[in-house]
Amino acid sequence: MTKGHSARRPSAAPLPALRVERAEGSPLHHTQAGRIAVPLRLMRGAQRVEDLALVLTADQMEAFYEEIGAILYPRRVVGPAAEAAS
């Protein structure tokens, strides 16, 4: 416990929830290990807490991309039958 903080009385004002958002203006890039880094920003309300990155392998990024596509286009069928039709 730090000096000046009472253990008996918690703060009455709740902190705003943390939020992670894409860091605009910061492009995706490769790390030195060859992974893909997605720049993110950790926010508490309107205040920036920290900049960080989601780091994924190429396989993980490909799976992530497919999951996002399934959310954006839920009726799109992907598979051998769909590929043969195109």
DAVEN-V196178 format. One record per residue. N is the residue number from 0. RES is the residue in three letters. D_FIRST is the distance of its C-alpha to the first C-alpha in Angstrom with 1 decimal. Layout:
BEGIN
N&RES&D_FIRST  N&RES&D_FIRST
END
This chain:
BEGIN
0&MET&0.0  1&THR&3.8  2&LYS&6.7  3&GLY&8.7  4&HIS&6.9  5&SER&8.4  6&ALA&7.9  7&ARG&11.7  8&ARG&13.0  9&PRO&12.6  10&SER&14.4  11&ALA&18.1  12&ALA&19.2  13&PRO&19.1  14&LEU&18.8  15&PRO&22.2  16&ALA&22.9  17&LEU&23.0  18&ARG&26.5  19&VAL&28.3  20&GLU&31.6  21&ARG&34.2  22&ALA&33.8  23&GLU&37.1  24&GLY&39.1  25&SER&37.7  26&PRO&40.2  27&LEU&39.8  28&HIS&40.3  29&HIS&40.7  30&THR&38.1  31&GLN&39.3  32&ALA&39.4  33&GLY&41.7  34&ARG&39.4  35&ILE&39.3  36&ALA&36.2  37&VAL&35.7  38&PRO&33.6  39&LEU&31.1  40&ARG&28.7  41&LEU&25.4  42&MET&25.2  43&ARG&23.0  44&GLY&25.6  45&ALA&27.7  46&GLN&25.1  47&ARG&25.3  48&VAL&22.1  49&GLU&23.8  50&ASP&27.3  51&LEU&27.9  52&ALA&30.9  53&LEU&32.1  54&VAL&34.1  55&LEU&37.0  56&THR&40.0  57&ALA&43.4  58&ASP&43.9  59&GLN&40.5  60&MET&41.4  61&GLU&44.8  62&ALA&43.5  63&PHE&41.0  64&TYR&43.9  65&GLU&46.0  66&GLU&43.3  67&ILE&43.0  68&GLY&46.8  69&ALA&46.9  70&ILE&44.6  71&LEU&46.6  72&TYR&50.0  73&PRO&49.7  74&ARG&53.5  75&ARG&54.3  76&VAL&55.6  77&VAL&55.0  78&GLY&56.8  79&PRO&60.1  80&ALA&62.2  81&ALA&60.6  82&GLU&61.0  83&ALA&64.7  84&ALA&65.3  85&SER&64.2
END
